[in-house]
């Protein structure tokens, strides 16, 4: 479990990072600042989940001994899986911040030579798939 101090510190860090990320969503070309804000959120999430999930990993037998210490107590292993899961979720959240100008400038009217109008329900055939497709291209891999 997290101590009261750790809980308040992580809550404060998360709130500050969310405020910074929300502020960067209003301007353009602030990718580095948004990335730093999301990094703070990822740290908070990873720290809390590792502390909360540690006893469960020990109970499930995912443990090892810390042999570099004088009292070799058992510690939870496989905590890298938690960090990897948080990282992958962070990629999904950050990517639209990075490429939002492509999504905002692509309206159904501009793509079809009509007047600019916002998307409406039922505009599936007018969706800018050529703009959305590259957003997930970084996550795809080729099998050679």
C-alpha positions as CSV (number, residue, x, y, z in Angstrom):
1,X,0.0,0.0,0.0
2,X,1.0,3.6,-0.5
3,X,1.6,5.8,2.5
4,X,-0.4,9.0,2.9
5,X,2.6,11.1,1.8
6,X,3.1,9.0,-1.3
7,X,-0.6,9.1,-2.2
8,X,-0.8,12.9,-1.9
9,X,2.5,13.3,-3.8
10,X,1.4,11.1,-6.6
11,X,-2.0,12.8,-6.7
12,X,-0.5,16.2,-6.8
13,X,2.0,15.2,-9.6
14,X,-0.9,13.6,-11.6
15,X,-3.1,16.7,-11.3
16,X,-0.2,19.0,-12.3
17,X,0.6,16.8,-15.3
18,X,-3.0,16.6,-16.4
19,X,-3.2,20.4,-16.2
20,X,-0.1,20.8,-18.3
21,X,-1.3,18.3,-20.8
22,X,-4.7,20.0,-21.0
23,X,-2.9,23.4,-21.5
24,X,-0.8,22.0,-24.3
25,X,-3.8,20.7,-26.2
26,X,-4.8,24.3,-26.9
27,X,-1.6,25.3,-28.7
28,X,0.4,23.9,-31.5
29,X,3.9,22.5,-31.6
30,X,4.2,21.8,-27.8
31,X,4.9,18.1,-28.2
32,X,7.9,18.1,-25.8
33,X,5.9,19.7,-23.0
34,X,3.0,17.3,-23.6
35,X,5.5,14.4,-23.6
36,X,6.9,15.5,-20.2
37,X,3.5,15.8,-18.8
38,X,2.5,12.3,-19.9
39,X,5.9,11.0,-18.5
40,X,4.9,12.3,-15.1
41,X,1.5,10.6,-15.4
42,X,3.2,7.4,-16.4
43,X,5.6,7.6,-13.4
44,X,2.7,8.1,-11.1
45,X,0.7,5.2,-12.5
46,X,3.7,2.8,-12.6
47,X,4.8,3.7,-9.1
48,X,1.3,3.2,-7.7
49,X,0.6,-0.1,-9.6
50,X,3.9,-1.6,-8.6
51,X,3.3,-0.9,-5.0
52,X,-0.3,-2.2,-5.2
53,X,0.4,-5.3,-7.3
54,X,3.6,-6.3,-5.5
55,X,1.9,-8.5,-2.8
56,X,-0.2,-10.2,-5.5
57,X,2.9,-11.1,-7.5
58,X,4.5,-12.5,-4.3
59,X,1.4,-14.5,-3.6
60,X,1.3,-15.9,-7.1
61,X,4.9,-17.1,-6.8
62,X,6.5,-14.3,-9.0
63,X,9.2,-13.5,-6.6
64,X,13.0,-13.6,-6.3
65,X,15.7,-13.0,-3.6
66,X,17.7,-9.8,-3.5
67,X,21.1,-11.4,-3.2
68,X,23.0,-8.1,-3.1
69,X,21.6,-7.3,0.4
70,X,22.7,-8.7,3.7
71,X,19.2,-10.0,4.5
72,X,18.1,-11.6,1.2
73,X,14.4,-11.0,1.4
74,X,12.0,-12.0,-1.3
75,X,10.9,-9.2,-3.7
76,X,8.3,-9.3,-6.5
77,X,9.6,-10.0,-10.0
78,X,8.1,-9.3,-13.4
79,X,7.3,-5.7,-12.5
80,X,8.6,-4.7,-15.9
81,X,5.3,-6.0,-17.2
82,X,3.6,-3.2,-15.3
83,X,5.9,-0.6,-16.8
84,X,5.5,-2.0,-20.3
85,X,1.7,-1.9,-20.0
86,X,1.7,1.7,-18.8
87,X,4.1,2.6,-21.6
88,X,1.8,1.0,-24.3
89,X,-1.2,2.8,-22.9
90,X,0.7,6.0,-22.8
91,X,1.6,5.7,-26.5
92,X,-2.1,5.4,-27.3
93,X,-2.9,8.5,-25.3
94,X,0.0,10.6,-26.5
95,X,-0.2,9.9,-30.2
96,X,-3.3,12.1,-30.9
97,X,-1.6,15.0,-29.1
98,X,1.4,14.7,-31.4
99,X,-0.6,14.5,-34.6
100,X,-3.8,16.4,-33.7
101,X,-3.1,19.1,-36.3
102,X,-3.6,16.5,-39.1
103,X,-6.9,15.4,-37.6
104,X,-8.2,18.9,-36.9
105,X,-7.5,20.3,-40.4
106,X,-9.1,17.3,-42.2
107,X,-12.8,18.0,-42.4
108,X,-15.2,16.0,-44.5
109,X,-16.0,19.1,-46.6
110,X,-12.4,19.9,-47.4
111,X,-11.7,16.4,-48.5
112,X,-14.7,16.2,-50.9
113,X,-14.5,19.8,-52.3
114,X,-17.5,21.0,-50.3
115,X,-17.8,23.7,-47.7
116,X,-16.1,23.1,-44.3
117,X,-18.5,21.5,-41.9
118,X,-17.9,19.4,-38.8
119,X,-18.4,15.7,-38.6
120,X,-21.8,14.3,-38.0
121,X,-23.0,10.8,-37.1
122,X,-23.1,8.8,-40.3
123,X,-20.1,10.5,-41.9
124,X,-18.2,7.2,-41.8
125,X,-17.6,7.2,-45.5
126,X,-16.2,10.7,-45.3
127,X,-13.8,10.0,-42.4
128,X,-10.2,11.0,-43.1
129,X,-8.8,7.5,-43.0
130,X,-5.7,8.7,-44.9
131,X,-5.0,11.0,-42.0
132,X,-5.8,8.6,-39.2
133,X,-3.9,5.6,-40.7
134,X,-0.4,7.0,-40.2
135,X,-1.2,7.6,-36.5
136,X,-0.9,3.9,-35.7
137,X,1.8,3.0,-38.2
138,X,4.5,3.2,-35.5
139,X,2.8,0.4,-33.6
140,X,2.8,-2.0,-36.6
141,X,5.6,-4.4,-37.4
142,X,6.3,-6.4,-40.4
143,X,6.9,-10.2,-40.3
144,X,10.0,-11.0,-42.3
